[in-house]
Amino acid sequence: MSSTRLTPPAVAAPSPVPTAKGPGSPGPALAAAMLGFALITLDTSVVNVALPAIGTDLRAGMSGLQWVVDAYTLSFAALLLSSGALADRVGASRAYGAGVVVFVLASAACGLAPGLPSLLAARSVQGAAAAVMLPASLALVREAYGDPGRRARAVSLWAAGGTVAVALGPVVGGALTTAWSWRGIFFVNLPLGLVALALLTRVTRSERRAAPLDLPGQLTAVTALGALTFAAIEGGTEAWWALGVAVVSFAAFLLIEAGRREPVVPLGLFRNRTVAVAVAAGSANSVAFYGMLFVFSLFFQQVLGLSALAAGLMFLPMTGLLAGVNILSAGVAARYGARLPIVVGQAVAVGGLLGLLTVDAESSRVAQALLLVPLALGAGFSLPPLIASMMEAVPAERAGTAAGLLNAVRQTAGALAVAVFGSMAARDVTAALRTSLLISAGLLALTTVASLRLPGRRA
């Protein structure tokens, strides 16, 4: 519900990027990139309201439904660590085209899946393709626009495509599931992907550039994240074995990264206070947003008995405000500095989470939908300046790496939230809702306090 996203995620786009050579308008590159980014972000939010229907059709229990979300998110998050370097090596346009082709084929496989194992395998491939597409799509925009001013406006449009997709995801998923089948949420990717490929044929081919790949670091990161999520979802004796694998893999990852000249995650970044706070606060935002999207999707359908479409419409006031809030926070940060919107946004989100504790089966539907709004307002208001402050805190040559790290950690946090909250919901959805609200509010309260130590307004 990889992600992404409250706001378009920071990504490790290949850098440096030369201006694309050759004739033609940059419009096709921007349109192709926007469509690809929208596909990626749509797939992180469209699935949630279809989960009960998937469970009924494929006879999947709660752990199976958690894996439907996390199989995509985990492969997306983990592979983002090195996908920017991969796009550098093969060229952004080639990487993007290959990613779209694999994404479309995996979407078709999801829609045709005869059972849960095949669906989960296809979802993992979808996530891997999305990880390749995301930085390559941004690189296409950067290559197509040589003028910094036009490039900035193009990147804003690219980002807006992702925000709109996040907002429409629950409604689109609910409408397709109710009117047709849960399989429709995957088949809708096919024509959109084909349009993106058609646009890509009008884009100048990108140059290849040397870029180091940290394959041992990438492999141990994937193993650690996968094992940790397995432990959170499955429980029982197997969970302890999985937790052991996660610990050993993470220790190996740290040793590998500490000894490499070009690590996928430079550990020294975390010595910077702003980076550490940004990563922690971004993770707390993802736990709250994606965890609530998952749990409330179950609550609306399994407890309140709403259809998938009605459940999707319940999220519309919440997600529909994200784009406007993102723009507003940028203006506030420009005038008063990043710390103010970061702290205020997180505090509003905490208040919204606590307000949602009043929701029960007897609450009016209008009240339930409106009570979700402060969470989106707060998270959407705090995250853009949080990302920007992190980018300013690292050297220019580390900006892409830091951006990829932040987004990967945010996606992982969202996946773990689904794993933990879903395990609680398997026993009692209403009780899990209250506990997950308290956990999310507590994490955001801690990062709100930590954010007070960020630098204030710049001179």
N, C-alpha and C positions, 0 to 999 in steps of 0.2 A: 503494500500500500504505500516495492519497492517503491520505490519508494515512486520514493519524493512523494505533493509536497506543499507545505504551508506557503512557501515562497519558492520560486525557482531555485534549485540547489546550486551551491557553488561547485564548480566542476574543475577537474584537472585538465583543462584544455591544453593541447600541445603549444609550446612556446619555445623560442620566438617564432612568429608567424609572418612570412613574407606576403606581400600583396599578390593575389592571384594575377597571372599574366594572361593576356589574350583578350579578344573582343567579347562584347556581350554585356548585358545588364546584370548587375548583382542581384536583381530581384529573384530569379530562380533559386539561387543559393540560399537566400533568406527564407523563401517559401518552403524549400525542402527541409531546411534546418528546423523551422518552426513546426512543421508537420511531424517530423521525427521526434522532437522534444515533447510535443503534445501527446503522441502515441505512448511514449515512455511514462509520462506522468499520469495519463489516463489509466494505464494499466495498474498503477499503484493504488488507485481509489475506486475503480469500477467494480472490482471483485467483491468487496466487502458485503454489499447488499445481496449478492447472489449466493453467498455461502450456505444459507439454509437449504436452498434449492439444490445446490451441488451435493450437500450431505444426504438429502432424501434420495436423489437420483442414483448416486454412486454408493449409497449405504456407508457413508463415511462418518465416523464419530468426531468429537471435538478435536482430537489431536490431528486427524486428517484435514480438517478445515483450517487449523492453524498452519499446517504445512502448505496448503494451497496458497496462503499469503506469503509465508516465509521462504518457500523454495525460490520464489522470484526475488524477494527482497535480499536474501543472503547472497545469492550469486551476483546480483547487481552491486551490492555494497562492497563485497570483497574484491571483485575484479576491477572496480573503479580505481583501486590503488595504483594499478599499472596500465590502465587502458589508454591514458593520455600518451604515455611513452609508446605504446603499440601503434596508435594513430600517427605519431611522428614517424615511425619507422616505415610504415607502408603508405603514408599519405592520407590526409584527412578524408578526401573524397572516396578513395578506395575503402578505407575502414568504415566509413558511413554506409556506403553501398552494400558492403558485405554484411554489416550489422542489420540493415533493414531487411535484406533477403532472409537472413536466419530468423529474425524476429517474426516476419510474416509466416514463414514455414512453421515455426514453433507455435504461433497463434493458431494456425490451422490444425496442428496436432493437438492442441488443447481442446479446440472445439469438437474434434472427432474422437477424443479420448474415450475408450470403452470402460475404463476403470480408474480408480484413484492412482495407482502406481504410474500409469502412463501419463496421467494429467500432471503429476508432480514432476516427472522427468521433463515434460515439455515446458513446464513453468520455469524450471531451472535453466533450460536453454534460452527461454525468453529473457530472463534476467541477465544472463551472460551477454546476449546480443545487445540489450539495452545499455549495458556498461560500456560497450564499444561505441554505440551510437552517440551517447551523451556528449563526451568531450569532442568527438569528431564533428558533431553538429555545430557546436560553438566555434570550432576552428574554421568551419566553412564560412561562417558569418565574418569572422575576423579576416580571413583571406580575401573575401569579396569586397570589402570596404576599406580602401586605403586611407581615406580621410578620417581622422580620429572622431570628429563630431558626428559624421554620418554613421561611423561604426558604433558609437555609443547609442545612437537612436535605434540602430538595427538590433543591437544586443537587447535593448529594452523590449522591442517587439518580440524577439525570440523568447525572452523570459515571460512576457505576457501570455504567449501561447501555452506555456506550461501551467500558469496560474489558472487560466480559463479551463483547461483540461481537468485540473484538480477539482474545480468548482462543479463541473458538469458530470464528473465521474459517478457519484452515487445516483444521480438522476438517470443518466444513460444506462447504468447497470440495472437499476430497478425497472426502467421501462422495457428494456430488452428481455429481462428475465420474466416479467409479468406478461408481456404481449407475445413472446416467442418461447425462449428457453434460456437457461444460463449459458448455453453454448454460444448464443448470439454475442455475448460480451467479448468473445475471442474472435469470432468471424468478422466483426466490424473492423478489426485491424487490417484485414486483407485489402479492401479497396483503398484505404488510406495509405497503406504501405506502398501499393502499386503507384499511386499518385506521386508519392515522395520519390520513388525510383525514376518515374518519368521526368520529374523536375531535375533530378540529378544528372540526366543526360545532357542538360543545357548548362552545366556548371563546368568551368575549367578544371582540368585534372590537377590535383594538389601535388606539390613536390614532396619527395621523400627526404627525411632528415635523420641523422644519427641520433639515437636515443637509447640509453642503457635500460635493459629489462632485468629486474630482480626476481627471477623465477623461484629460487628457494624461499625468499621472503613471502612472495605471493602464495606459494603452496602451503606454507605453514600457517599463514593468516586464514586461508580458506578452511583448513582443517580445524583450527582453533574455533572459529566462528560457528562452523557447522556442528561440531561436537558440543559446544556450549548450548546452542539452540536445541539440539536433540535432548540434552539433559533436562532442559527447562520444559519441553513439551511432553516427553514420554514418561518421565518419572520412573519409579521402581528401581530394581537392581541395575538395569541397563544404564540408568541415569548416572550412577556412580562411576561406571566404566567410562562413559562418555565424558564426564567431568574430568576424570583423570587424563584422558586423551587431550581435552581442551587445555589443561594446565601445562602438560608436557609440550604441546604444540606452541602454546604462547611463549613458554620459556625459550624454546628453540627459535621462535620468531625474533625475540629480543636479542638473543645472541647473534643471530645472522645479521640483523640490522645494525648492531653495534660495530660489527667487523667489516661492513661493506663501505666502499668508497662512494657508491651511488645507491643508497638504500631506498626502498619504496616508501618507507616512513622514517625520515630523519628524527631520531628520538630527541635530539637537542632542541627541537621546536617546543617541546613541552616545558622547557626551562623559562620560556617567555610567559609571563603571567597572563597577558591578554589572550594568547593562544590557548592556554590551559582553561581559562574561564569560558572562552568562546566554545571550545569543544564540549565542556561540561554543560553549559547552558543550551547549546544546540541539541545535545542528547536529551536533556530534560524536556525540551520543546517537542521533540519527536515522540518520546514516551507518552506525553500527554495527548498530543494530537492523534497519532496513529493508533495508540492504545484505545482512546475513546471512540474513534471511528469504528474500530473492530467490535468493542463491547456493546456500544449503543446499537450497532447493526443487529446484533443478536437480541438485544433487549426489545427493540422495536418489533421484531418479527416473532420471536419465541415467547416473549412475555405479553406484549400488547396485541399480538396477533395481526399486525399490519402486513399488507402485501409488500413485495419487494419494491414496487413503484412508490407506494406510500412511504416506506422507510427511506427511500432515496430522497423524496421531497422533504422529509423532516430535516435533512442535512442542508438543504438549499440556502436558508437564511445564514447559516454558519459559513459555508464555503463561498457563497456568492459575494461576500464582503472582502475576501482576501486581497484581490487585486487593488482595490481602492485603499485598503489599509497599508499595503506595501508601499504605494506611492506616497501616502501621507507620512509614513515613518521616515522615508528618505528626505523629505523636506524638513521635518523636525530635526533630524540628525545634522543636516547641513547648517541649520541655524544655531542649534544649541549643543551640538556634539552628540556622539553616539551613546554615551552612557545614559542620558536621560530617557530616550525611547526604549533602550534595552531594559532598564530597571522598571519603568512604568509599565511596559508591555508585559513583562513577566508577572508583575504584581496583579495586573488586571486578569491575567490567565489564572493565577492562583485563586482570586476571588470568584472567577467563573466556575472553576472546578468545585469549590466549596458550595457555591450556589446550586450546582447540579446534585448535591446530596439530598436536596428536597424532592427530587423527581421520584415518583413511584407510579404504579399502574393506575392510580386514581387521578393523577395530574392531567390537566387538559393538554391536548396535543399541541395547541398553540404555545402554551407555556413551556412545554418540553423543547420545542424547536427554538424558541427565543432564548432559553437558558443556555443553549449551546453557543450562542453568539459571542459572549465575552471571552470564551476560550479562544475562538478564532481571532477576535480582535486583538487580544493580548499577544498571542503567538505570532500573528502576522505583523504586528507593530514592532516586536522586538527582534525578529530574526534578520531582516535585511541589514540594519546597522550592526548587528552582531557579526555577520559575515564580513561586512566592510571593515570593521575595526580589526578583525583578524588579518585581513589582507594587508592592511596598513602596518601591522606589527611585525611582518616578516620581510626579509630582503626580497627584492623584485625577482631574483632568480629562483626563489622558493615559493612564489605565489601560487603557481599551478599545483605544486605538491601539497601545500597547505590547504588549498581549496578541495583537492581530492580527498585528503585526509578528513577534513571536516564533514564532507558529504558522506563518506563511507561510514564514519562513526555515527552520524545521525541516522542513516539507514539501518545500521546494526542495532542501534538503540530501539528504533521502531519495531524491528523484527523480534527483539527480545521482549518488548512490551506485549506484543501479540502472543508470544509463547507463554509468558507468565500469566497474563490476564486470562488467556484462553484456558489454561489449565485450571484456574479457579472457576471459570464459567462452566466447565464441564460438570461441576458439582452443583452450582446454584448461580444462575445468571444474575439475579438481583443482588445477591450478596457479593458476587465478584465485581459488579458495577460499583458498589459503595467502596469496597477495598481498593479497587484500581483508582478511583477518584482520590482517595486519601494518599495513596502512594505517589500519584502524579503531582498532587498539590504539594506534598512534602519535598519532592525533588526540585520542583520549581521554586519553592520558597528558599531552599538552600542556595540555588544558583542566583536567585535575586539578591540575596545578601552578598554572595561572592562578586556579583557584577558591580556592587558599589565601589569595588577596588579598581575598576577599570579607569583609564585616564579620562579626565573630564574634557570640557570643551577646549579645542585646540586654539592657540593664539592665531 
